[in-house]
Amino acid sequence: MTSEDPLPYRCAVYFVPKVGNDWWQAGSQWLGRCAASGAIYAPPSIPGVDPAEFQALTADPRRYGWHATLKAPFTLASGQSLDALRSAMQALAKRLPAFELPPLRVSDLGGFLALRPDGDLTRLNATAAACVQALHPLAQPLNERELARRRQAHLTPEQDRLLLAWGYPWVLDHFQFHLSLTGSLAGALTEQRAALIAAAQARFETLPTCHFGHIALFCEPHAGADFELLQTMALRG
């Protein structure tokens, strides 16, 4: 996508492993789609989990691509452009240092499976907060329909305040870094859930340390489309 193309429906700023490395391949192949190339992968073979069921359980994270959210999807404000967002991200990346993530463990996060860091989160949380705060001026405020949709999650008063201030309730003190592995498992059998956890642990918890070396610009070209990786910016702080 170039600056002459129509603006995307929404943009997002994510952490992703380096495209092509073991972490990128493991996550993209688990979800069934590469957000960088558009390649589609067959679902993994997991005893007790039908491939069609696996694809249904991973449909939501597959659309968003393999990632951890730093600044949640947003519409560019009036008068802003992709070039302006790129420039703001490049400026931010120049002052943020790269670092190694703590070990990533398979965890239950509100009824879905995700990889969560196990260790000191100080630098990670500071990086996410910097992305939210530095890039928010480029985002259009949420409209009433979007606010109502977010509030279906039964937010606390503090989370509602964050939603109004930053366009997303799970930021700053409520931020939880994670890479989603499934959507809701509410309809999954106990045996299926156990099989998914075991398969995810075997795939991800045996990988080497994951490096946090850049931030990534994703876009949703039109409403409901799969999110695509547009560009990564190396951290040079």
C-alpha positions as CSV (number, residue, x, y, z in Angstrom):
1,M,0.0,0.0,0.0
2,T,1.4,3.4,-1.0
3,S,0.5,6.9,0.1
4,E,-1.6,7.3,-3.1
5,D,-3.8,4.4,-2.2
6,P,-7.1,4.9,-0.4
7,L,-6.8,5.1,3.4
8,P,-7.4,1.8,5.1
9,Y,-10.5,1.3,7.2
10,R,-8.4,0.9,10.4
11,C,-4.7,0.8,11.4
12,A,-3.1,-0.9,14.3
13,V,0.3,-0.9,15.9
14,Y,1.5,-4.3,17.0
15,F,4.5,-6.3,18.2
16,V,5.4,-9.1,15.8
17,P,8.4,-11.4,15.8
18,K,10.9,-10.8,13.0
19,V,9.1,-11.9,9.8
20,G,10.4,-15.3,8.7
21,N,12.0,-16.3,11.9
22,D,11.0,-19.3,14.0
23,W,8.6,-17.3,16.2
24,W,6.9,-15.7,13.1
25,Q,6.6,-19.1,11.4
26,A,5.3,-20.9,14.4
27,G,2.6,-18.4,15.1
28,S,1.5,-17.8,11.5
29,Q,1.3,-21.5,10.8
30,W,-0.7,-22.1,14.0
31,L,-3.2,-19.4,13.1
32,G,-3.2,-20.5,9.4
33,R,-2.2,-17.2,7.7
34,C,0.8,-15.1,7.2
35,A,-0.1,-11.4,7.6
36,A,3.1,-10.4,5.6
37,S,2.7,-12.6,2.5
38,G,-0.9,-13.7,2.6
39,A,0.1,-17.3,2.6
40,I,-2.5,-19.8,3.9
41,Y,-1.5,-22.8,6.0
42,A,-3.3,-26.0,6.8
43,P,-4.3,-26.4,10.4
44,P,-1.9,-28.3,12.7
45,S,-2.7,-31.9,13.4
46,I,-3.8,-32.1,17.1
47,P,-5.2,-35.4,18.4
48,G,-8.9,-34.9,19.5
49,V,-9.3,-31.6,17.7
50,D,-10.9,-31.8,14.2
51,P,-9.1,-29.5,11.7
52,A,-12.4,-27.7,10.9
53,E,-13.0,-27.1,14.6
54,F,-9.5,-25.8,15.0
55,Q,-10.0,-23.4,12.2
56,A,-13.2,-22.2,13.8
57,L,-11.5,-21.7,17.2
58,T,-8.7,-19.7,15.6
59,A,-10.8,-17.6,13.2
60,D,-10.8,-14.4,15.2
61,P,-7.0,-14.2,15.9
62,R,-6.3,-15.4,12.3
63,R,-8.1,-12.3,10.9
64,Y,-6.0,-10.0,13.0
65,G,-2.7,-11.8,12.2
66,W,0.0,-13.1,14.5
67,H,0.8,-10.3,16.8
68,A,0.6,-8.7,20.3
69,T,-1.4,-5.4,20.4
70,L,0.5,-2.2,21.4
71,K,-2.1,0.3,20.0
72,A,-5.4,-1.4,19.2
73,P,-7.1,-0.9,15.8
74,F,-8.1,2.7,15.1
75,T,-9.4,5.0,12.3
76,L,-7.0,7.7,11.3
77,A,-8.2,11.2,12.3
78,S,-9.4,13.7,9.8
79,G,-6.4,15.2,8.0
80,Q,-4.1,12.4,9.0
81,S,-2.5,10.0,6.5
82,L,-0.6,6.7,6.4
83,D,2.6,8.7,5.8
84,A,2.0,10.8,8.9
85,L,1.5,7.6,11.0
86,R,4.6,6.0,9.5
87,S,6.6,9.1,10.4
88,A,5.3,9.1,13.9
89,M,6.1,5.5,14.4
90,Q,9.6,6.0,13.0
91,A,10.2,8.8,15.4
92,L,8.9,6.7,18.3
93,A,11.1,3.7,17.2
94,K,14.2,5.9,17.3
95,R,13.8,6.5,21.0
96,L,12.6,3.0,22.1
97,P,15.2,0.4,23.0
98,A,15.1,-3.2,21.8
99,F,15.0,-6.0,24.4
100,E,14.4,-9.7,25.0
101,L,11.0,-10.7,26.0
102,P,10.6,-12.8,29.2
103,P,9.7,-16.5,28.5
104,L,6.3,-16.7,26.8
105,R,3.9,-19.3,28.3
106,V,0.6,-20.7,27.2
107,S,-2.1,-19.1,29.4
108,D,-5.8,-18.8,29.7
109,L,-6.7,-15.1,29.3
110,G,-10.4,-14.5,29.9
111,G,-11.5,-17.8,28.2
112,F,-9.1,-17.9,25.3
113,L,-5.5,-19.2,24.9
114,A,-2.6,-16.8,24.5
115,L,1.1,-16.5,25.1
116,R,1.9,-14.4,28.1
117,P,5.3,-13.2,29.3
118,D,6.5,-14.7,32.6
119,G,8.9,-12.3,34.2
120,D,9.7,-8.6,34.6
121,L,7.3,-6.6,32.5
122,T,8.6,-3.1,33.2
123,R,10.3,-2.4,29.9
124,L,7.5,-4.2,27.9
125,N,4.7,-2.2,29.6
126,A,6.7,1.1,29.2
127,T,7.0,0.4,25.4
128,A,3.3,-0.3,25.0
129,A,2.4,2.8,27.0
130,A,4.7,4.9,24.8
131,C,3.0,3.6,21.7
132,V,-0.5,4.4,23.0
133,Q,0.4,7.9,24.2
134,A,2.6,9.0,21.3
135,L,0.3,7.8,18.5
136,H,-3.1,8.5,19.9
137,P,-3.2,12.1,18.5
138,L,-3.4,10.5,15.0
139,A,-6.5,8.5,15.9
140,Q,-10.1,9.5,15.4
141,P,-12.2,9.4,18.6
142,L,-14.5,6.5,18.9
143,N,-18.1,7.1,17.9
144,E,-21.1,6.1,20.0
145,R,-21.5,2.8,18.2
146,E,-17.9,1.9,18.8
147,L,-18.1,2.9,22.4
148,A,-21.2,0.8,22.9
149,R,-19.5,-2.2,21.3
150,R,-16.5,-1.9,23.6
151,R,-18.7,-1.5,26.7
152,Q,-20.3,-4.8,26.1
153,A,-17.2,-6.2,27.8
154,H,-18.6,-5.0,31.2
155,L,-15.8,-2.6,31.9
156,T,-14.9,-1.2,35.3
157,P,-15.2,2.5,35.8
158,E,-11.4,2.9,35.4
159,Q,-11.5,0.8,32.2
160,D,-14.3,3.0,30.8
161,R,-12.2,6.1,31.6
162,L,-9.3,4.6,29.7
163,L,-11.6,3.8,26.8
164,L,-12.7,7.4,26.6
165,A,-9.2,8.8,26.9
166,W,-7.3,6.4,24.7
167,G,-9.8,4.5,22.5
168,Y,-9.2,1.2,24.2
169,P,-9.8,0.0,27.8
170,W,-6.9,-2.4,28.2
171,V,-4.0,0.1,28.2
172,L,-1.5,1.6,30.7
173,D,-2.2,0.0,34.1
174,H,-4.7,-2.4,32.5
175,F,-2.4,-3.5,29.7
176,Q,-1.8,-7.3,29.3
177,F,0.7,-8.1,26.6
178,H,-0.3,-11.3,24.8
179,L,-0.2,-13.1,21.5
180,S,-3.6,-14.7,20.9
181,L,-3.7,-18.4,20.0
182,T,-7.4,-19.0,19.9
183,G,-10.7,-17.2,20.1
184,S,-13.2,-18.0,22.9
185,L,-13.0,-21.7,24.0
186,A,-16.4,-21.5,25.7
187,G,-17.8,-24.2,23.4
188,A,-14.8,-26.5,23.5
189,L,-14.8,-29.8,25.3
190,T,-12.4,-30.2,28.3
191,E,-10.4,-32.8,26.3
192,Q,-10.1,-30.4,23.3
193,R,-9.0,-27.6,25.5
194,A,-6.3,-29.8,27.1
195,A,-5.1,-31.0,23.7
196,L,-4.9,-27.4,22.4
197,I,-2.8,-26.4,25.5
198,A,-0.5,-29.3,25.1
199,A,0.0,-28.7,21.4
200,A,0.6,-25.0,21.9
201,Q,3.1,-25.7,24.7
202,A,5.0,-28.1,22.5
203,R,5.1,-25.6,19.6
204,F,5.9,-22.4,21.4
205,E,7.5,-23.1,24.8
206,T,10.4,-24.9,23.2
207,L,11.4,-21.9,21.0
208,P,14.4,-19.7,21.9
209,T,13.9,-16.3,23.6
210,C,11.8,-14.0,21.5
211,H,13.4,-10.6,20.6
212,F,11.3,-7.4,20.8
213,G,13.2,-5.5,18.1
214,H,10.6,-3.4,16.2
215,I,7.1,-2.2,16.1
216,A,4.7,-3.0,13.2
217,L,2.1,-1.2,11.2
218,F,-0.9,-3.3,10.3
219,C,-4.0,-2.2,8.3
220,E,-7.5,-3.5,7.7
221,P,-8.0,-2.4,4.1
222,H,-11.8,-2.4,4.3
223,A,-14.3,-3.3,7.1
224,G,-14.1,-6.9,8.0
225,A,-11.0,-7.6,5.9
226,D,-8.0,-9.6,7.2
227,F,-5.3,-7.3,8.7
228,E,-2.1,-7.0,6.7
229,L,1.4,-6.2,7.8
230,L,2.5,-3.0,6.0
231,Q,5.8,-2.2,7.6
232,T,8.1,-2.8,10.6
233,M,10.2,-0.1,12.2
234,A,13.3,-1.2,14.1
235,L,13.8,0.0,17.7
236,R,17.0,2.1,18.0
237,G,16.7,3.8,21.3
